[in-house]
Amino acid sequence: MNARARLAAMPDPPPTGPAGPAGPPTVLYVHFHAEEGAPLGEEAYDGLLALLTEVTPVVQAVPPDAALMEVRGATRYFGQGPAGLAALVRVRALARYGADCTVGIAGNPMLARMAAQDGPPGAVRTLPGDPAAVAAFLAGKPAAALYGVGPATARTLCSYGLDSIGRIAAAPLPALQRILGPATGQRLHERARGIDPTPVTPGARARSTAAEHRFGRDELDAGRRRRALLTLADGLGGRLRESGRVARGLTLTVRYADGSATTRTRTFTEPTAHTPALTSAAYALHDGLGLQRARVRSVALRAEGLGEAGPAAHQLSFDPADEKARRIEAAVDRARARFGPAAAGPAAALTRRAVA
């Protein structure tokens, strides 16, 4: 019997199997929800991050709409447990910004994220820190729910019968390393057992601007997803050029029907606000995920590391097509400034709107 058959034949592990030490549940993952499901604006998000620092200085931004908090010291200062602090954060966010939040509480950032996953606005979910509770929480979840497992990795794991986090945790480490490679196999073996040594790292948020497209239904068609990315990249490019800024990188976030998400980032060789460069990077990130039959709920693009366009270096090009594209882009920007953002845009995006 080969390795694939042996792994597929493994019985389901008991939910109380061994798990790594997660520690006491003092890490909060706070997912903000703007009014009426609209994406958070950058100003509101900055304000909500400042609100969290009123509770603890150990706050890590998770753009575009979440944050991590370490509240070990704050529980002593406020005389409340993590759940009480989560309720306090929720009340303040609602009162000041009209934004509700979902909070996951656990012993490390990964488990806190997973505890909050799929939670409705207002939910506060606490995962106890003892190994049996962690193992029971993880055991029955699909492989794709494990943080860091995208659709392509999930398909590979499922082809070996490792279709749940419990099965991944029970699989021998050498087998996982042969399937996924030494580093990835080691990392997923630890995460499947609830181990995440990543600390909550406070610091200033890198400046960024984001846009999201939510599909009317779970989208299976790659062409429709690419058209949505074209529209988002075109909008981001226009906003960057209008504000006189350039981006050093682009991040794609794909959210799926089960509530999980995959995030990938690409750094540009030079800072840019050029729509074709943004679009090309978005397409490359999307195609690299190998989604195939994945049911996608939304796609989002975030321009990272924003800076002033004036001092940014630009490599001169002798390609007539590139120079023509930049002249057309400038003409489109002038038309939009005069007649509004719908005055001009990519033909594929305009066609899509016309058909809809």
LODO-811616 format. One line per field, with one value per residue (C-alpha): residue number from 1; residue in one letter; x, y, z. Coordinates in nm, 4 decimals, padded with zeros to 6 digits. Layout:
<sites>
gumi = NUM/...
fiti = A/...
u = X/...
v = Y/...
w = Z/...
</sites>
This chain:
<sites>
gumi = 1/2/3/4/5/6/7/8/9/10/11/12/13/14/15/16/17/18/19/20/21/22/23/24/25/26/27/28/29/30/31/32/33/34/35/36/37/38/39/40/41/42/43/44/45/46/47/48/49/50/51/52/53/54/55/56/57/58/59/60/61/62/63/64/65/66/67/68/69/70/71/72/73/74/75/76/77/78/79/80/81/82/83/84/85/86/87/88/89/90/91/92/93/94/95/96/97/98/99/100/101/102/103/104/105/106/107/108/109/110/111/112/113/114/115/116/117/118/119/120/121/122/123/124/125/126/127/128/129/130/131/132/133/134/135/136/137/138/139/140/141/142/143/144/145/146/147/148/149/150/151/152/153/154/155/156/157/158/159/160/161/162/163/164/165/166/167/168/169/170/171/172/173/174/175/176/177/178/179/180/181/182/183/184/185/186/187/188/189/190/191/192/193/194/195/196/197/198/199/200/201/202/203/204/205/206/207/208/209/210/211/212/213/214/215/216/217/218/219/220/221/222/223/224/225/226/227/228/229/230/231/232/233/234/235/236/237/238/239/240/241/242/243/244/245/246/247/248/249/250/251/252/253/254/255/256/257/258/259/260/261/262/263/264/265/266/267/268/269/270/271/272/273/274/275/276/277/278/279/280/281/282/283/284/285/286/287/288/289/290/291/292/293/294/295/296/297/298/299/300/301/302/303/304/305/306/307/308/309/310/311/312/313/314/315/316/317/318/319/320/321/322/323/324/325/326/327/328/329/330/331/332/333/334/335/336/337/338/339/340/341/342/343/344/345/346/347/348/349/350/351/352/353/354/355/356
fiti = M/N/A/R/A/R/L/A/A/M/P/D/P/P/P/T/G/P/A/G/P/A/G/P/P/T/V/L/Y/V/H/F/H/A/E/E/G/A/P/L/G/E/E/A/Y/D/G/L/L/A/L/L/T/E/V/T/P/V/V/Q/A/V/P/P/D/A/A/L/M/E/V/R/G/A/T/R/Y/F/G/Q/G/P/A/G/L/A/A/L/V/R/V/R/A/L/A/R/Y/G/A/D/C/T/V/G/I/A/G/N/P/M/L/A/R/M/A/A/Q/D/G/P/P/G/A/V/R/T/L/P/G/D/P/A/A/V/A/A/F/L/A/G/K/P/A/A/A/L/Y/G/V/G/P/A/T/A/R/T/L/C/S/Y/G/L/D/S/I/G/R/I/A/A/A/P/L/P/A/L/Q/R/I/L/G/P/A/T/G/Q/R/L/H/E/R/A/R/G/I/D/P/T/P/V/T/P/G/A/R/A/R/S/T/A/A/E/H/R/F/G/R/D/E/L/D/A/G/R/R/R/R/A/L/L/T/L/A/D/G/L/G/G/R/L/R/E/S/G/R/V/A/R/G/L/T/L/T/V/R/Y/A/D/G/S/A/T/T/R/T/R/T/F/T/E/P/T/A/H/T/P/A/L/T/S/A/A/Y/A/L/H/D/G/L/G/L/Q/R/A/R/V/R/S/V/A/L/R/A/E/G/L/G/E/A/G/P/A/A/H/Q/L/S/F/D/P/A/D/E/K/A/R/R/I/E/A/A/V/D/R/A/R/A/R/F/G/P/A/A/A/G/P/A/A/A/L/T/R/R/A/V/A
u = 00.0000/00.1512/00.1689/-00.1407/-00.3516/-00.2203/-00.3047/-00.6494/-00.7226/-00.6408/-00.9399/-01.0769/-00.8768/-01.0630/-01.1434/-00.9531/-00.6199/-00.3011/-00.2578/00.0261/00.0311/-00.1827/-00.1547/-00.4311/-00.6873/-00.5574/-00.5318/-00.8295/-00.8955/-01.1377/-01.3144/-01.4966/-01.8216/-01.9162/-02.2775/-02.4873/-02.1965/-01.9999/-01.6194/-01.4479/-01.2998/-00.9348/-01.0177/-01.2674/-01.0224/-00.7476/-00.9929/-01.0927/-00.7277/-00.6762/-00.9811/-00.8223/-00.5040/-00.7168/-00.7536/-00.4022/-00.0912/-00.0276/-00.2445/-00.1528/-00.3392/-00.4733/-00.5978/-00.8438/-01.0942/-00.9444/-00.6863/-00.5150/-00.4870/-00.2847/-00.4775/-00.2817/-00.1860/-00.5164/-00.7170/-00.5377/-00.5714/-00.9447/-01.0306/-01.2141/-01.1472/-01.0872/-01.4596/-01.5404/-01.2793/-01.4245/-01.7673/-01.6118/-01.4455/-01.7718/-01.9711/-01.7114/-01.6864/-02.0632/-02.0934/-01.8129/-01.8087/-02.1327/-01.9189/-02.0016/-01.7420/-01.6913/-01.4314/-01.2415/-01.0508/-00.7811/-00.4264/-00.2554/-00.3336/-00.4185/-00.6720/-00.8247/-00.8754/-01.0364/-01.2613/-01.3927/-01.4369/-01.7943/-01.9129/-02.1999/-02.1589/-02.1705/-02.0468/-01.7736/-01.6280/-01.3784/-01.1648/-01.0266/-00.6535/-00.6395/-00.5113/-00.8273/-01.0496/-00.8138/-00.8006/-01.1790/-01.2241/-00.9867/-01.0510/-01.3630/-01.2833/-01.1965/-00.8354/-00.9100/-01.0105/-00.6531/-00.4815/-00.2325/-00.4009/-00.5246/-00.7380/-00.4405/-00.2834/-00.6235/-00.6714/-00.3286/-00.3999/-00.7435/-00.5946/-00.4033/-00.7111/-00.6087/-00.9402/-00.9759/-00.7488/-00.7749/-00.6341/-00.3526/-00.2646/-00.2606/-00.0498/00.3222/00.5357/00.7681/00.4637/00.3435/00.6917/00.7120/00.3750/00.4196/00.7919/00.9945/00.9064/00.5367/00.4859/00.6384/00.4346/00.1000/00.1766/00.2193/-00.0842/-00.3057/-00.2134/-00.2998/00.0592/00.1252/00.4325/00.3616/00.3430/00.1031/00.3338/00.2285/00.3423/00.2283/00.0073/00.1599/-00.0339/-00.2600/-00.5805/-00.8189/-01.1235/-01.3482/-01.6001/-01.8691/-02.0402/-02.4174/-02.3698/-02.0766/-01.8742/-01.7248/-01.6384/-01.2729/-01.3570/-01.6028/-01.3500/-01.0864/-01.3313/-01.3986/-01.0230/-00.9896/-01.2535/-01.0876/-00.7380/-00.8703/-01.0373/-00.7285/-00.5044/-00.7325/-00.7463/-00.3693/-00.3028/-00.5674/-00.4028/-00.0501/00.0601/00.2197/00.2137/00.5082/00.3017/-00.0405/-00.2294/-00.5128/-00.7621/-01.0079/-01.2931/-01.4723/-01.8236/-01.7169/-01.5896/-01.2194/-00.9855/-00.6547/-00.4216/-00.1255/00.1042/00.3338/00.5968/00.6559/01.0032/00.9330/00.6491/00.3589/00.0059/-00.0162/-00.3419/-00.1947/00.0776/-00.1810/-00.4057/-00.1204/-00.0187/-00.3804/-00.4230/-00.0929/-00.1896/-00.5344/-00.4067/-00.1364/-00.4017/-00.5256/-00.8844/-01.0522/-01.3899/-01.3582/-01.6761/-01.5625/-01.7715/-01.5582/-01.2245/-01.0341/-00.7225/-00.5091/-00.2340/00.0480/00.3323/00.1923/00.4255/00.4376/00.4538/00.6913/01.0073/00.9390/01.1830/01.0428/01.2355/01.2134/01.0672/01.1205/00.8183/00.5666/00.2786/00.3647/00.3913/00.0590/-00.1079/00.0124/-00.1170/-00.4558/-00.4548/-00.3947/-00.6794/-00.9132/-00.8184/-00.9029/-01.2382/-01.3251/-01.2248/-01.4579/-01.7525/-01.7344/-01.5804/-01.8209/-01.7183/-01.4529/-01.3011/-01.1782/-01.3911/-01.4342/-01.5627/-01.8003/-01.9318/-01.9927/-02.1948/-02.3944/-02.4838/-02.5765
v = 00.0000/00.3360/00.6479/00.8062/00.4961/00.4554/00.8174/00.7949/00.4777/00.6393/00.6373/00.9672/01.0703/01.1283/01.4959/01.4946/01.4057/01.5849/01.9523/02.1929/02.4370/02.7340/02.9154/03.1039/03.2763/03.6332/03.7068/03.8797/03.8852/04.1711/04.1786/04.5084/04.5343/04.8729/04.9816/04.7999/04.5745/04.8507/04.8259/05.0286/05.3576/05.4217/05.7021/05.4866/05.1968/05.4184/05.5445/05.1924/05.0923/05.3923/05.2818/04.9414/05.1023/05.2546/04.8984/04.7643/04.9031/04.5637/04.6065/04.4761/04.6001/04.3321/04.5436/04.6101/04.5504/04.3577/04.3720/04.1512/04.2420/04.0890/04.1676/03.9785/04.3005/04.4744/04.2112/04.3104/04.6836/04.6762/04.3954/04.2071/03.8896/03.8839/03.8381/04.1464/04.3477/04.2245/04.3506/04.6853/04.7163/04.6321/04.8972/05.1672/05.0782/05.0963/05.4227/05.6088/05.4661/05.2710/04.9625/04.6302/04.3578/03.9848/03.8786/03.5520/03.4872/03.2204/03.1493/03.2558/03.4645/03.1701/03.0177/03.3598/03.4171/03.0763/03.1287/03.4497/03.2965/03.3084/03.4776/03.7248/04.0868/04.1006/03.7451/03.6886/03.3378/03.2082/02.8978/02.7565/02.7038/02.3403/02.0953/01.8803/02.1810/02.3014/01.9547/01.9179/02.2628/02.1857/01.8155/01.8278/02.1431/02.1024/02.1302/02.4597/02.6176/02.5919/02.9291/02.9324/02.6562/02.7879/02.6001/02.4431/02.3125/02.1913/01.9925/01.8340/01.7376/01.5990/01.3846/01.2060/01.1709/01.4600/01.6396/01.7598/01.9372/01.6370/01.4085/01.6534/01.6631/01.2826/01.2367/01.1641/01.4756/01.3099/01.2269/01.5882/01.7106/01.4755/01.6006/01.9755/02.0288/02.0489/02.4024/02.4006/02.0497/02.1466/02.4653/02.2996/02.0086/02.2589/02.4658/02.1575/02.0942/02.4496/02.5733/02.9271/03.0989/03.4246/03.7122/04.0044/04.2780/04.6391/04.9090/05.1781/05.0579/05.0703/05.3147/05.1488/05.1896/04.9073/04.8178/04.5127/04.3499/04.1244/03.8947/03.8617/03.4850/03.2554/03.2956/02.9942/03.1659/03.2755/03.5219/03.7095/03.7203/03.8637/04.1312/04.2246/04.2516/04.4710/04.7075/04.7163/04.7755/05.0516/05.2214/05.1906/05.3310/05.6281/05.7024/05.6779/05.9128/06.1585/06.1769/06.1947/05.8657/05.5423/05.1904/04.9642/04.6457/04.4921/04.2462/04.0236/03.8787/03.6129/03.5167/03.1855/03.0564/02.8840/03.2127/03.1316/03.3586/03.3508/03.6510/03.6950/03.9953/04.1029/04.3768/04.5965/04.6485/05.0216/05.2160/05.2646/05.3944/05.2683/05.0757/04.8118/04.7327/04.6977/04.4858/04.2595/04.1994/04.1298/03.8757/03.7040/03.6758/03.5408/03.2892/03.1716/03.0536/02.7853/02.8309/02.6221/02.5239/02.7362/02.9209/03.2801/03.5246/03.8375/03.9652/04.2632/04.4508/04.6628/04.8947/04.8742/05.0982/05.4210/05.7121/06.0419/06.0085/06.3038/06.1589/05.8045/05.6771/05.5674/05.3592/05.5256/05.3065/05.3227/05.1017/05.3048/05.0901/05.1746/05.5449/05.5354/05.3554/05.6241/05.9048/05.7312/05.6877/06.0592/06.1418/05.9063/06.0737/06.4165/06.2897/06.1425/06.4608/06.6601/06.4240/06.1801/05.8366/05.6574/05.8706/05.6277/05.2955/04.9579/04.8172/04.4814/04.6521/04.8779/04.5802/04.3936/04.6808/04.7139/04.3433/04.3450
w = 00.0000/-00.1032/00.1156/-00.0413/00.0258/00.3813/00.4695/00.3078/00.5072/00.8418/01.0791/01.2025/01.5094/01.8356/01.8941/02.2215/02.0602/02.1609/02.0888/02.1414/02.4316/02.3333/02.6651/02.8468/02.6212/02.6298/02.2540/02.0920/01.7190/01.6523/01.3154/01.2567/01.0612/00.9194/00.9010/00.6378/00.5417/00.3658/00.3756/00.6459/00.5386/00.6158/00.8606/01.0522/01.0651/01.2078/01.4685/01.5688/01.6058/01.8346/02.0334/02.0931/02.2257/02.5038/02.6336/02.5684/02.3986/02.2376/01.9251/01.5801/01.2740/01.0382/00.7438/00.6040/00.8871/01.1803/01.4583/01.7158/02.0846/02.3680/02.6887/02.9542/03.1325/03.0569/03.2471/03.5682/03.5008/03.4206/03.6607/03.3846/03.1898/02.8128/02.7397/02.9479/02.7597/02.4292/02.5373/02.6322/02.2901/02.1152/02.3060/02.2372/01.8667/01.8276/02.0204/01.8449/01.4921/01.4481/01.3791/01.5411/01.5751/01.6026/01.8596/01.8880/02.2117/02.2369/02.3428/02.0195/01.7096/01.4813/01.7201/01.7922/01.4178/01.3790/01.6813/01.5236/01.1782/01.0445/01.3630/01.3201/01.4308/01.8093/01.8680/02.1283/02.1080/02.3637/02.3092/02.6374/02.6487/02.7594/02.4938/02.4916/02.4143/02.1397/01.9803/01.9942/01.8358/01.5488/01.4825/01.2654/01.0687/00.6980/00.5907/00.4135/00.7469/00.8768/00.8619/00.5733/00.3708/00.0373/-00.2177/-00.3990/-00.0754/00.0453/-00.2760/-00.2360/00.1249/00.0383/-00.2370/00.0401/00.2576/00.4846/00.4491/00.8102/01.0566/01.2881/01.0187/00.9454/01.3165/01.3320/01.0172/01.0679/01.0254/00.7662/00.5516/00.5574/00.4709/00.1730/00.0470/00.1072/00.1524/00.4755/00.5880/00.4894/00.6261/00.9617/00.9826/00.9053/01.1389/01.4228/01.3305/01.3081/01.6727/01.7741/01.7900/01.6675/01.8147/01.6280/01.8777/01.8636/01.7344/01.7961/01.5603/01.3229/01.0416/00.6984/00.4895/00.2355/00.0391/-00.0435/-00.2498/-00.2325/-00.4673/-00.3184/-00.5636/-00.5643/-00.5335/-00.4665/-00.7851/-00.9628/-01.2918/-01.3141/-01.5925/-01.3734/-01.0915/-01.3267/-01.4471/-01.0859/-01.0255/-01.3354/-01.1981/-00.8550/-00.9978/-01.2236/-00.9271/-00.7061/-00.9793/-01.0296/-00.6552/-00.6231/-00.9146/-00.7958/-00.4524/-00.5955/-00.4408/-00.5563/-00.4114/-00.3400/-00.3417/-00.3953/-00.1745/-00.2948/-00.0458/-00.1643/00.0694/00.0149/00.0767/00.4021/00.5458/00.5093/00.3163/00.1304/00.1134/-00.1205/-00.1726/-00.4557/-00.4324/-00.7369/-00.8795/-00.8531/-00.6841/-00.9221/-00.9665/-01.3254/-01.3748/-01.6137/-01.3562/-01.0791/-01.3015/-01.4106/-01.0486/-00.9475/-01.2285/-01.1399/-00.7735/-00.8640/-01.1178/-00.8777/-00.6303/-00.8707/-00.7513/-01.0234/-00.8673/-00.5535/-00.4538/-00.4079/-00.2089/-00.2540/-00.3817/-00.2426/-00.3511/-00.1219/-00.2434/00.0132/00.1222/-00.0142/-00.0749/-00.2564/-00.6342/-00.6806/-00.5213/-00.6494/-00.9104/-01.2469/-01.4965/-01.8372/-02.1100/-02.4854/-02.5474/-02.7538/-02.6245/-02.2625/-02.3360/-02.5237/-02.2331/-01.9917/-02.2161/-02.2404/-01.8631/-01.8131/-02.0545/-01.8665/-01.5366/-01.6833/-01.8120/-01.4739/-01.2928/-01.5161/-01.5698/-01.2786/-01.2151/-01.4530/-01.7508/-01.8727/-01.7791/-01.9038/-02.1847/-02.0068/-01.6934/-01.8858/-02.0831/-01.7617/-01.6181/-01.9395/-01.9438/-01.5744
</sites>
